[in-house]
Amino acid sequence: MEQMAKRALVTGGSRGIGRAVCLALAARGMRVAVNYAGNAAAAEEVVQECLRRGAPDAFAVQADVSDIEQARALVAAVSERWGGVDVLVNNAGITRDGLLMRMSEQDFDAVLATNLKGAFACMQAVMRPMMKQRWGRIVNLSSVVGLRGNLGQANYAASKAGLIGMSKSAAKELASRGITVNCVAPGFIETDMTAVLPESVRTALLGQIPLARLGAAEEVAAAVAFLASPEAAYITGQVLCVDGGMAM
């Protein structure tokens, strides 16, 4: 089955880490389905770049993974085009930051719905076909915040910690069928989200990072691509931190 593992679905693939993951998988010769929630133009740009990087096929597919029916339809659309999914990367995520004492139920629920339930829905949708073919790679994007917590991000930290627990449970359930499930936990990465941080905040962040710099999305993507590869066949249920040493 290993030589056929070229059908990858990346949720939240239109920008940031998701975009970098799509390009890294394309460079490894995989077909790439670029999921996006709202920005069709950005997703189509990623599709074209995937094709330039060596993907035999790539296409964009819209779905809001916080809606379980849309998440299932997303997997169905990819499977209809290619006959299945070999690699699932759950990257889609949102933030609704605020102190726990003042956090609204809506902000808590929205983050958990996208970041955790969305991953659950996509994993559940790919599991049965992966089990049937006895091969699969599932990589879930957690966060250093899921390991350490963070002021003003109780909902986000809960969602990312939940991903770790869910991934370990799924890894135990699926291991006998040749399917691995792992997490990559990025630290602070140079993305659109971090670009708007005030200089004082960036300086404070750098003080927490032993390597004294923010990471690049490509560095996270390289870790995801490795865990999605045949070479990572004996790695499952793990959390690989790409965080410059923050979580030590």
Beta strands, then each sheet from edge to edge (+ up, - down):
strand 1: 7-10
strand 2: 31-36
strand 3: 58-62
strand 4: 87-90
strand 5: 136-141
strand 6: 179-186
strand 7: 239-242
sheet 1: 3+ 2+ 1+ 4+ 5+ 6+ 7+
end
